[in-house]
Amino acid sequence: MENPFESGHIKNYLLLYASVVVIMVLFFIATTLFHDKEILEQKIFNTTITKEHSKKTEEKKDFGIKLIEKPY
């Protein structure tokens, strides 16, 4: 096996490494430039309690659990 420092192949390895790094940097720049950030609207929930809703909950509390009419 030859020593890459003595035979001059070290330039090829350094060029390969530099080209990989340059390609990674270019892909990073491309993804940050062309990535559109979507602005999401803030959702506002209705926190007011209506009278109809409170009536329905009262009816459910009074009704209780209904069992089967015919026992088997």
N, C-alpha and C positions, 0 to 999 in steps of 0.2 A: 504494500500500500504506500502510495506516495504522500509526502507531506504537502498539504494544500498551500501552506505558506511559501514553500520553496518552488513549487511548480507554477504558481500564479493563478491557481483556481480560486483563491480566496476572494478575488474581485467578483467572480460569478456568484458566490454565496452572499457577499455584501449587497450586490445588485438585486438578487432575489429577495433578500430581507427588506431592503429599502422599497422595492416595488410593492411588496405585500403591505407594508406600513402606509405607503401612499394611497393604495387602493382602499384600505380601511378608513383613512382620513377622508377620502373623497366620498365614500358611501355615507359616512357620518354627516358630512356637510350637506349632502343631497337630501338625506332624511330630515334634517332640521330645517332646511329651506322650503321643501315642498310639503311639509306636514302642516295642514290647515287645522288650527285649533277652533273647535266648535264652542260657541258661547251658549251655555245652557241657561234657560230661563229658570228663575227661582220659583219653586212651587209654593203656593200659599194655601194652607189648609183652613177650611171653615171650622172655627172652634166654637161658634155660637150654638147653643142647645135650643132647639125649637120646642114648642109645646107638644107638637105631634109626636116627636121622638120620646119625650118623657111620658106621654100617655101610653105609648106602645110598651115601654119597659114596665110600667105599672101593671098593664094587662098581663104581661108575661109572668110577673111575680105572683099575681093573684091566681092565675090559671094553674100553675104547678105542673106536675108530671101526670100525663094521661096514660092510663094502662089500657090493656086490651079489654073490650067489653065482655067477651065470652072467655072464661077460663077453659083451658084444654087439659 
